Amino acid sequence: MLTAVSRRTEFRERLGELLLEGEVCCAGLSYCVALAGFGTARDADLVAAYLDRYLRRPDLAYDQPVAMGALQFVDLNLGHGRADRFREPGGLWRQWLKDAPHMKGDPDPSPHYLSLVRRLCAFVDECAEMS
């Protein structure tokens, strides 16, 4: 989160690498919020790369929902539709929701995670203004 608050965009690529590696439990939320807060097309590409990899793994309950929320957040701010290919019928997001054992019977959580990312990015912005 410090990277996000301090607007250290020079760490963008490293954050993308760390997100894609998925080796640190629960760190994906921070990586996604930082990338969403930076909010460029490149940040969207990094989050989309994560989704391309991990939505193909319904056996893994990692940070797929928060990554989808982050990608939607960047889409809304840039006016892009990068999340659309994942969310369309037959897309990786829809397939993951159907196949992931931990998601069986649950509604699409992406509105919740979009809201969470939006609130965390607002918090980051407030902290950045105070520093």
Secondary structure, DSSP 8 states (H G I E B T S, - for coil): -HHHHTT-GGGHHHHHHHHHH--STT-HHHHHHHHHHH--HHHHHHHHHHHHHHTT-TT--SSHHHHHHHHHHHHHHHT--TTHHHHSTTSHHHHHHHH-GGGTT----HHHHHHHHHHHHHHHHHHHHH-
